[in-house]
Structures are given as structure tokens and as C-alpha cells.
Amino acid sequence: MTTEEQHHTAGDLWGGLAAMLVALPSAIAFGVTIFAPLGGDYAAHGALAGILGATSLGLVAATFGGTDRLITAPCAPAAAVMSALSISLMQQSTSPASIMLLLMLIALLAGAIQVMLGLAGIGRLIRFIPYPVVSGYLSGVGLTIIFGQLPALLGTPKGMSLFRALQQPLLWHWQSLLVGLAVVATMLLAPRVVRIVPAAILAMLTGIAVYLLLGLADPGLWQSHGNPYIIGPLVGGHGELAEMLQQNLQALQQGDPAMLAQVIIPALTLAALLSIDTLKTCVVLDTLTYSHHNPNRELVAQGLANVASAVMGGIPGAGQMGASMVNLSSGARTRRSGLLAGGFALLALLLLSPLVAWVPLAALAGILLVVGARMIDVRSLAFFRSKATRFDFLVIIAVVVTALSVSLIAASGVGILLAMMLYLREQMRSTVLRRKIEGGGAFSRVMRHEQELAILIREGSKTVIVELQGSLFFGTAHQLYLALEPEIGPRTYVILNLRRVQSIDLTATHVLEQIKDRLEAVGAWLIFSEIPHGLPSGLKMKRYLRQVGLLQDSPKALAFRQLDEALEWVEGQMLREAACLVREEAEPLSLDALEQVLCWKPGSLTRLADLMETHHAAAGEKVFALGTEGGDLLFIRRGTVRVSLPLRKKEAWHIGTFGRGDFIGEMGFLDSVRRTAEAVAMTDTDYYLLSRQRFDQFAATQPDGCAAIFEGIALVLAMRMRMMNKELRVLRD
């Protein structure tokens, strides 16, 4: 074993031990909280269930999980949900045996649900539950724990509610109150004095010491059997571990399938809470250790651990923030530390059972009071001050009030409903209209001559480009209609750019269909462009638009892959309507005709007739390729050439489409650098080729002719730059 491996092993060993010392007192307290309402010796059974839960969860979750340094142990949300259910069932006169079976089924089913969530890939989605909902729920859990533990702190008879306990101070057991207050004080003050030993361990030992000292004045406190103020012996009444496992398996076999109806909702609630708790801890560990966990694998591991814990008679749990932080700070490096924490919990059960039997219930109540208080999100009170976050504050309060007045299960339902409302609110507050661009403010990449540009600018008001964004759904459908309705009548071509659309539903589609029908009634076109290949939801938008009839029922509804293609089609329509047939003439241009089309000075090209070479390219043939030698200037006499920059795979960036009377290759002609793009003939093309080498020979004897060529190139480039600047100004608005 290398030195580094030895350091890792030592770090995992000490980290696992420290994490167990932090998690075990809380696990015992959670178990007692769940089972103590059943009366009798069930408090001792709860302590045993807590230790078994810490053991099973630690061993199984670390074995199948992949998150280093994560400690899985019984947690407060699980204790709050299951203790509330335990109290409710006791109030309904359900037998303790039936309650224990129901609790085991809930834990078992919750674990199975976690496994299914992980296998279905839902792990990534659970993390997106809004913070106000999580904050409200955790605060509700904290207050539920506090209110549930105060009677135990006061030492009132088991089963007495907090309200009744506060009304009858004569029933308070002052020794329990003193023990509980000593434990609370130790929990709060110990971290300031001693950092090596976890505060929970010191608090529990303090509680035992104070309780035993009080026994000097009241010897009855030193009785272990039948003592309502301590946990009592862990084994004996309910058999050894093997017998407990056998009893659990028999109880499951004898269970009534009708019980599933009683446990499904609590199990779903518990599965969601445990999953959120675990993934939240994993995210924090990722941030501190620069790692990355697999949420779906972790959910499967946590689910298997909770199933194993339920079968063994333990209580459910999740990845614990406090224990994991102690594990990390103690030097742990791998997930073996989680295995070791589970193993140390088993050793504690085998070796420290006599000590655990003397733990006062008031001491556990004191520990849980501090745990519950720390779960309350006090910072959320600041949300009320700002108008922007006031609704979020009301969401937190609603979840907390529901948890306290109804149940934690009802609070989870309210939380889910409010999470949906928060999502809808954010979506409805955002605008679906990014911008509108007049047709005269944006053009295709087809290079136009002045005559054509003049027509397109004059007719530009017939076209509008509407850029949409965000979610098009029932919440924004009216907003979508208001954005498009003013364009009906003034426009002949309404182009919808959908590149930034994240989702679309049937209501929004119905609005688009209404717009399409109204445009068609006035002889106008609805044109879709840049339709996303796939939305985040997995929906294939183009296929969806076809299925609902938007792109099939009418010849007045078209779809183009790129906005540039849509603009090119619209420009062609407008030029044909204006009888501007410059690009449709079949005869190749001569040099003097090229001068007229380009608006160059007479003689600029004709004096170079002896230098020009005539070439022909068939449709689909490359005129020049990327990376080839530059230096040639090409004048298109007839046909169309597309210039593009090849990207990854088969994709390419469309630089421009050039037609009859245009020239290409001017960049290579000016600097003689290798071609940075490729040109492909879209139709049969004829062109003149002017070699830079032959032109330089001509320029040496006729500098005036050379200047005319450069002036002509500069004029065309300046015109293109002006058009580009115009488009940029429009895009900035």
C-alpha cells in the first residue's frame, strides 16, 4: 500500500468514526420519537431501530452509491413524517403491532420509490424543486419536532399533547426539565469549547450524568425496568437481532395488500423528502470537493439502503449534511468512510447497549430541540421586506402553517401545488416577444444589386420578423396573440423566428392556428423559421406543428430551417411581384454589361478583356474549396453561387449567395491568403476569372486601370458594410 493510500485509509477511518459519533445520538433520538407514542417498552425499540437504521443505511448506501464522503443515516424529515403518522394512528386506536407494520411498509415502499426514481432518471429533476417550498417544508419539520419534543422535555405522561402539557404544570417532572435544559446548553456551548468530540455525544453524556446525579436524591430514577424517563434495555422484550429480522419478515408476509392504500401517500412524501435531503447534501459536497455526483445512482443506492433498513427493523434516512461535513473535515476521501460509519454504529449496538439504556428521554428531546431549531430557515423572514420576494415568503408560510395545522403529508401536497404556481408565475411574468424587425431592417445573405435593394427597402414594410422566446403555453397564449394580432393586415409576410422557444403546448398552437387563418383570409403568409430540432422536454417541434395541422392544411404556412432561407424566399417573392427579373435572365453577361450592373466606371473591366478567363461550373460543382490558394477574382456572368464556411460534421455557416452580376473571391484577391470558405455552384454557372498574378502585370503598366478595379471593389464592399451596420443597429434595438 502506497503512502497516499495509507493516508486515504486513515482519513476514511477517522472520518467514519467521527461521522458515527455525530449521527448516532440523533438516530437514537429519531427512533425514540417515532416509537415512543406507542407506549410500553417501545421507546427502547425505537432506540434500537435508530441504531439499526444507522447501521443498515451506512453499509448499503455507501456500497451502492458513488458519492465520496457522503454519510447516510436517519434524518429529521423521516422522523417528523413517521412520528406524526404514529401519533395519528394511536389516536385512531390502532394497535401498536399494526402501527409498526404500517411504518415498516412506508419505509419499504419509500425506498422502492427512490429506486424507481433513480432508474427512471428522475434524480436530476428532484433538485429543481423551488427553494421556498423546500425552506417552508424544512421549517415545518423543525417546528413539528420542537412541538413534539417539548412534552418529553417537561416529563409529562406519554401521549399528552403540548397544549395540555402547558396547561398542567403540576404534571411536569422537574428532573426531566433540568436534564433537558442541561443537554440544550451543552449542544449550544460545547462547540465553542471542545471541537474534537461532537456536541451531540457530549450532550448525551451530560444528560446521563445529570440524570444519575439526580438519582442521589430520588433513588427511583436508578431503576432501569419500567422507568418512563429513560430508554430502558434495548434487548429482551423484543428479542435478539436475528429474532427481530425474522419477526419483520413474517409481518411482511402476513400484511394485507389493502394496507398499501394507507401507506402510498406517506411513502411518496417520504421518498421525495429523503431524495431532496440526499441530493442537497451531495451538491454541497460537490462544491466543497470539486467533484460531481451521479444523482440517479445515488437515488438507487439510497432506496436500497432504506429497503434494507426497513427489513432489518431500522428507520429510514438520507444523506446527512452534518455528519457528512464532519466526515469531510476529519480527512475522509472515499465512500469507504460511509461503510465504516455503518460498521461503527453496529459496534456501538453490540458494545454500548447498556449505556444507551440509561439515556434519558428528556436528553434526546433536548438534542432534537436543537436539531429542530437549526432546521428553521430564519433567513426567509427577510423575504417579507422586499416586494419582489413577498410571494415567496407567503409560499413558505403556507407550507409551514399546513404542516403544523394539518399534517406534513398535506404540507407536501401544498408544496407541490405552490411549486407549480411559482413556475407559472415566473413563466407568465416573462415576455414571449423578444423583438420585432421590419423587413427593411434585415435581409438575406443573397447579395443584391442597387436596383434590387431599392425594391426590397421600398417593400420592406410588407414583412415583419417576430422573434419569440421562452415557453409558449396556456399561461402565455394571450400574450402571444397580442404580439401577433397587430401584424394582421399591414403585413404580407409574417416570419416567426422560434430559435429561442423552450416549449410549446396545444393552447399556444391553437393561437398560432388562429393567426394563420386570419393571415390567410387577407392573402398573407405565416412563415416559421429556425424551428428547434428538439425542445428540452424532448418534443420534436417541427413534427408536432405538422401533426396539429399548422404546416399541412394551408399553402400560406411555410417552414424554413434558417431565418436566412425564409428571408431569401420572401425577397424572391417581392422581386418577382415587382417584375425585377435581373437574376432570371438566361444570357451570360458581357464585360460591359457587368460594368453597368455593378455601377463601375466604363472601361473598368473591358480594358481587362485580354486578362479574363471564361469558365463554366455545373450545378453542385465547387467553384473553389476551403484552404486552396487565393488570388483569383471571379465575376459571375450567369447562375448562382453559394459561399459558406464548413463547420463540424455536415453543418456550414452561410456567408452569402451570389448571382448574375456579382463577384466573389475578393478577399483572396486582395491579400492572396488561402481561401477561408468554399463556393459551390447552385445552378449551371458561367463566370470570368481574373488572376491576381496577371492583374499585377497589367497594373505595372496601367496604374489607372488598376485603381479603377480597386475602387469598384471598395464601393461594393462599402455598400455591403452599410447594409450590415443597418442590420446591427436593428438588432441592438
N, C-alpha and C positions, 0 to 999 in steps of 0.2 A: 504494500500500500504506500503510495507516494505521500509526501508531506502535506500537499494540498488536500488529498483525500482524507488524511487524518484530521486536518482542521475542519473539513466539512462534517465528518462523522462526529467530532467533539461538539461542534456548533449545533448539529441536529439533536444530540443527546441532551445538552443543557437547555436548548430551546424547547424540546418536548417536555422536559421536566418542569420548566417554568410555566409553560402553557397549561399543563395539567393542574398545577397549583392554583392558577387563576381560574380555570374553567370548572374545576371540581366543586368548590363551595357553591357556586351558582347552580350547577347541575343538581346538587342535593336539594338546594332551596326550591328550584323549579319543580322537582319531583314531589316534594312535600306539598307545595302549593296546589298541585294537580290532585293528589290523592287524599290529602288531609280532610277535605269536606266529606269523605265517605265515612269518617268516624273510626272508632276502634283502633286497631294497630295499623291502619292504612297509611299513617304518616311515615312509619318505618318502611313500609312497602314503597312509598314514594321516594324516600331517600335511596333505597336500593335501586329503584327504577332510574333515578338520576345518574347513579354511578354506572349502571349497565348501559345507559344511553351514551354517556361519555366514552365508555369503552368501545361499544359497537360502532358508533359514529366515527370515532377517531381511526379505528382499524380499517373499516370498509371504505370510507370516503377517501382516505389517503392512498389506499391500494388502487382504486379505480380512477381517481381524479388525476389531473395533470398540473394543478396549481401548486407551485413550490411554496412552502412556509404556511399554507392555509391550515388552520386548526378548526375542525368541525366538532361541535359539542351542543348540548341542549341550550336553547335560547329563550329569551323573554317572550317574543311573539307566540311561540308554540305554547309556552306555559300559560300565557294570558288567554288564548283561544280555548285550550283544553280545560283549564280550571273553571272558566266561565261556563263551559258546557257541563262540567262535572257538578257545579253548584246548581245549575238549572235542572239537571236530571234528578238530583237529590230532592229538589223542591217538588218534583212531579212524582215522588215516592217510588222511583225506580230503584231496584235492588242494586247493592254495590257490585255484585258479580256481573250483572248486565251492564252497568256503567263501565266497568273495567274492560269488558269485551268491546263495547262501543268505542272506547278510547283507543284500544288496540287496533280496531278496524279503521278508525280515522287516520291514525299514524301510518298504517299499512297502505291504505288507499292513497294518502298524500304522497308517500314515497313512490308508488306506482305511477301516479300522475306526473311526478317530476321526471321519472324515467321516460315516459311517453313524450313529455315536452322536449326533453333533450334529443331524443331520437327524431322527433319531427322538426328539429332545428328552430324551436321557439326561443331558445336561450337568448338570442340576440335581441328579441323583441321585448322581453320582460324588462330589460334595462331602461326602456323608454317610457315607463310609467311616470307621469309628471311628478316633480318634486313636491308640490303642495299636497298631493294625495298621500305620498309616502310619509311626508312630515306629519300630516294630520293623523295618519294611522299609527305611526310610532308614538306620537304624543298620547293618543288614546290608549295604546297598550301600556305606556308608562303610568298614566293616571289610573288605569284599571288595576295594575299591580299594586300601586300605592294604596288605593282604597280597599283592595282585597287583603293587604297585609297589616293594616292598622289594627284590626281586631286582634290579630295574633300578637302584635306588639303590646297591646293593652292587656293581653292574657285573659280575654273574655272566653266564655264557653264556646266550643267549636260549633260552627253553623250560625252564629249570631252575626247579623248584618252590621255594617259600620254605623248606620243610623241608630239602631237600637243600642249598640255598644256606647255610642257617645251620650245617649240619653240616660244610661245607667252606670255612672262612675263607681257605684258601690261594688259592681261586679269586676272592676279592674283588678288585676293581680300586679301589685306594685313591684314585686320581684321581676316579673317579666318585662315590665316597663323599664326598669333600671337596666336589665340585661340588654334590651333592645337599644336604649339610648347610648350605652357604652359601645355597642357594636357600630352604631351610626357614627359616633365620634371617632372611633378607630378607623373606619372606612374613609373618613374625610381627612383626618390628620396624619395617618400613617405614611402616605406617600411623601409628605413633606419632611419626614424624619428618617424613614427606612425605605430604601429603594430596592434592596436585594430581595427581600421577601414580599410577595404580593400582598396588597392590603386586605384582600378577602380572606386569606389564610390567617393573618394577624387578627382580623376582626372575629373570625370564628373561634380562634383560640382564646381571645379576650372574653367572648361570650361564655365559653365553657368555664373559664377561670372565675368570672364574676358569679356565675350560677352556682358553682361548687362552694365559693366563699359564702354566698347567701345561705347555703345549706348548713353552715355552722349554727345559724340562728333558727333554722327550720329544718330539722333532720329529714322531714318527709320529702324534701327536694332530692334527697340522695337515693330514692327508690327508683329503679330503672323500669320495672314492670308496672304497667297501668298508670304511669306518670303522664298526665296530659300536657306537661310543659316541655317535654323533651321528645326526641325522635323515638328512642327506645331501641331494643335489639333489632338488628337488621334481618336476622335469620331465625328460624324456629317456627313461628306461626305460619309462615307461608312456604316452608321447605327450603331445601338447598337449591343451588342454581340449576342443576340438571332437572330436578323435580319441577321447578318453575317453568323451564322451557317445555317440558312435557305437558304441563297444565295449559300453557298458552296454545300449543298445537292442538290439543284436544278441544279447547274452547273455540278455536277457529273452525274445526271440523263440525262442531255442533251448532255453529252460528246459523241464524235464519237469513236467507237471501233478502227477505223483506227489510232487514236492517240497513241495507245499502241506501234505501231512500232517506234514512235518518242521518247517514254519515256523509253523503255525497257533497252537500254544500259546505259543511265544515272542512272536509278533506280538500276541496278545491281552494277554499280560503287559505288553509294551512299551507298547501303546496305553493301557492303564489307568494305568500309571505316568506316562507323559508327560501324560495328561489331568489327573491329580491334581496333578502338579507345576505345570502351567499354571494351573489354576483356583485353586490355593492362592496363587500369586503375584497373580492377578487380585483375589482377595479382599483381600489386603494392600494393593494399590494403591487399591482402592475405599475402604478405611478411611482411608488417608492423604490421599486427594484428594477425599473426599466425592462419589464418582461411583458408577456402578452398571454393571457389565459384563453382557453377554449371554453366558452360558456356552455355549449351544448354537452361537451364531455363532462364538464363539472356538474351539470344538472343530472346526468345519468348516474354519476358517482354518488351525488347527494341522495338521489332517490333510492339507490340500492342500499345506502347506509341507513336510511330511515326505515326501509323494509326490514333490514336485519335487526335494527334496534327494536322495532315493534315485535318481531318474532321472539327476540330474547327477553322481552318484558321491559325494555327501556323506553324512554320518552324520546320524541323526535327532536331534531335540532338542525343547525345550519352552520355555515362558515362564520365563525365568531370574530368580530373586529378586535375586541380587547385582547383575547388570547392570541390571535394571530400577530398583533403588534408586539406583544411580549415575546413571542416566538422569534420574530424578526430581530428585535433588539438584543436577544440573547445569543445571536450568532447563527441561527438556523439557516441552512442554504437550500435544502431539498424537501420534498414531500415526505421523506422518511421521518422528519420531525413530527408530523401528524400521526404516523404509525406509533412512534414512541410515546406520544401523549396518550393515545388509547391504551398502550401497554402499561404505562404508569398508573392509569386510572384503575386497571384491573388489579395491579399490585396493591393499590390503596384499598380496594374492596377486600382483598384477601388478608391484608396485614393490619388495617386500621379500623376494621368494623367495630371493635369495642369503643374506640374513641368517638366514632361518628354517632354511636348510640346515645352519647351524652350531650350531643349538640342541642341546645335549647331552641324551641320553635321561634321564640322571640328573637334569637340571634339570626336565624335565617330570615325572619321578617325584616330585621334591621338591614341586612345585606340587600334584600330585594327592594327595600325603600330607596336606597341609594341608587341601585340599578335603574329602578323606575324613574327616579328624578332625573337621571342623566339621559334618559330616552326622550324626555320632553324637549321639544325644539323651541327654546325660549327666544331664539333669534327671529323666529317667524312673527313675533309680536311687532317687529319693526315694519312688517309689510303693510300694516294698517295705516301707517303715516303717509304713504305715497298713494296717490290716486291710481297710478299705473298698476300697483300690486294689490290693491284693496280687494279685488275679486279673488285673487289667490288666497288672501288671508281668510276670506269668508269660506272658501273651499276647505281650508284647514280646520276652521271652527266647526263646519258642518260635519266633517268626518269625526272629529273629537266628540261632539255632542251625541252623534249617533252611537258611537262606541260606548259612551257612558250611560246613555238613556235606554238604548235598545239592546244591542249586543255588538261584539266585534265582527261577527259574521255579517250583520246588517251594515256595519260601517264599511266592510269591504265592498258590498254592493253599491253603497252610496259613493264610495271612492271611484269605482269603475265608471259609474254614471257621470260623475263630475269630471273624470278624466276625459270622457268623450266630449263633455261640454267645453272644457278647456281647449281641446283640439279644434272644435267647431268655432269657438270664439277667435282663436288665432287665425284660422283659415278665412273667416269672414271679415276680419279686420284688414287682411292683406288684399291688395288690388290685383285683379287678374289682367288688367291692362298695363303693359309695360310702356308702350309708346305707339303713336300713330305717325306714319311717314307718308307725305304726299308723293304721288308718282313722280313729280318733278324734282324730288329731292333724293331719289335713289334710282339707279339704272343697273341694267345687267352688265356683264363683263364683255358683251359684244361691242367692239369698237365701232362707233358711229361717225359718219361724216357730218359736217356742219348742217347740211340740209336735213338729214335725219334727226339730229339732235334738236334742231329748231322745232320740228314737228312734235317730238316727244315732250319737249318742255311746254309747248303750247297746249298739248292734250293731257298734260300731267295731272290735272285736276280730276280726270276720269278714274284715276287709280288711287287706291289707298292701301298701305301695308299696315296691318294691325298685328302688333307683336303681343302675344298672350303669354302669361306666366302663371306658375303656381298650380293650384288644384281647381279644376272645373267640375264642380259637383253641385248638389242641390242648394248648398249654402251660398254659392257664388253665382248661381244660374241667373238671377235677376241682374246682378252686376254685369254679367256677360252680355245680357240682352241690351242693357242701357249703353254699353260700349259700342255695340254694332248697329243698333237701330238707326242712329243719325246718318249712317252711310247709305241707307236705302234711298234711292232717288238721285242724289248728287253723283253717285259713283256707278261706273260701268263694270269695273273690276275691283272686287274686294279680296285682297290676299291676306290670309291668316297665316302668320308665322308661329308654329307650335313648338319650336325648338325648346323653349323653357317650360313647357307644360309638364307637370308632375303626375297628374291623374285626371281622369275624366269618367263621368258616370252617365247614366241614361237620361237624367234630367238635363244636364248640360248639352247632351247630344240632341235632345228634343228642341232646345233653344236654337241650336245651330240649324236644325232642320227648318224651324220657323223662319229664320233669317234667309236660308237658301230659297224657300218657297217665295218669299216676298221679293227677293232679288230677281228670281226667275220671272215673276209677274211683270217686272218693269224692264225685262230684257238684259239684266245684268248677270255677272258671273260671280260665283263664290269659289275661290281657289285656295286650296290647302298646300302649305309648303313646310318642309323640314319636319315632317311628322316623325316623332321619336320611334326608333326601332322597337323599343320596349320600355314601358314605364317601370318605376320602382316596384309597383305591385305585381309585375310580371305580365301585365296586359299588353298585347300587341295592338297598338292603337290603330294602325292603318287597316289591319284585318277587322278590327272592331267597327271602324267607321264604314267599311264595306258591308258588314253584316247587318248594321242598323239601317242601311239604305242611303246614307249620305253621299256615297261615291258611286252609286249604281242607278238610282231612279231618274237622274236628270243629266242631260248633256251640258248643263250650265254649272255643274260642280266638277272640278278637276283637282287632281293632286299631283304635286311635283316633289321630287326628292330634295331639291335645293331651292332656296329662295331665288337664286340667280336664274335657274331654269324657268321658274314661274314668271319672272320679270322679262326674260327673253321672249317667252310666248306672248305675253301681253304687248310688248313692244312690236313684235311682228304683226299682231292683230291691228294695232293702231296705224302702223305704216302701210299696211295693205288697205285699210279703210281710207287713208289719205292718198292712195294711188301713188305712193313713193316706191317705185319698183327698181331702185338703183341696184339692189343686190340680186334681182331676179333676171337681169338681162343676161343673155347667153353668150354674147360676143366677148372675147377677151379684149381687155383694154390695151390700147397702144400707149407709147410713152407720153405723147402729148395729151392723150385723154387722162392718163394718170395725173399729169400736172394739174389739169383742170379739177379733177375730183379732190386732189389733195390741197388745192388752192396754193400751189407753189408757183414761183415766178416762171414765166415762159422760158424754155431753154434749160431749166434746171436739170431735167432728165434727158431731153432729146439730144443734148450735146454729148451725153454718155452712151449713145446708142451702140457705138463700137465696143464698149466695155461690158455691155449687158449680155448675159447668157439666158436663153429661154429654157425652161424646164417644165415637166409635167409630173404630177403625183396623182395616182389613182386614189379613190376613196378608201380610207383606212391605212394608207401608207404614211410612214413617218417622213416628214419634211426635214427635220433634224432631230437628233437624240440628245438626251441629257449627257453631259460630260464630253461631247465632241468638240473639236476645235471651232472657236468662234471666228468672226471676221467677215462673214457674208451678210449682206443686207438683201432681204427678199421683198419684192413688190408683187402683190397678188393681182393678177390680171383677171382671173375668173375662179370662182369656187370659194370654199370656206375652210379655214384652218383653225384648229383649237390648240391653244398653248396652255400647258399645265405643268405642275411640279409634282412628280410621283412621290407618294408618301409610303407608309408601311402597307404591306400586303398589296391589295389592288386599288387602294384609295389614292386619290390625287387632288391637288388643290388647283382649281380652275383659275388661271391667271387672266385669260381673255379669249374671245372668239373673234377672229379677223376675217374680213371678207373682201370682196372685189373693191380695189382701190386703196387697201390698207398696205402697210409694210410691217414686217416682223424681223427680229434679229438685230435691232438697232443697238442693244446693249453690247453684244459681242462685236458689232461693227465699230463701236466707239472705243472699247478697251481691249479687244482681241483676247478676252478671257474665255475659258471653256464654257460651253453652254450650261446655264443653270436651270434650264427647263427643257421640255421636249414639245415638238409641234407635230400634230397629226392632221392630215387632210380629212375633213369630214365629208367632202364631196370631191368629184374629179376637179383638180385644181391645176391652173397654169400660172406660172409666175416668172418674173425676171429675177436674176441673181447678179448682184454686184459684189465682186470680190474686193476686199479691203486692199489686198496687195496691188491689184490693177488700178484701184482708185488712187492709191498713194502715188503711183507712177504718173497718173493723169494730173494729180494735184501739184506735182513738182513743176509742171509746165503751164498749168492753167489754174492759178490760185483763186481767181474769181469764181470759176465753176465749182471748185471745192467748197468755197464759202456758201454758195447757194444751196448745196446739198445739206451742209450742217445747219444752215438757217432753217431750211424746210423741216429737218428732223426736230430741231428745237421748238418750232412752232407747234408741231403735233404733240410733242411731249408736254409742252406748256398747257395745251388745251386739256390733255388727259389729267394733268395735275390739278387744274382748276375744277374739273368735274369731281375728282377725288376729294378735294378740300370742301366742296359743297356738300358731298355726302357725309364727310366727317362732322361738319357743323350741324347737320340734321341729326346725326346720331348722338351728339353731345346734348341736344335739347331735351 
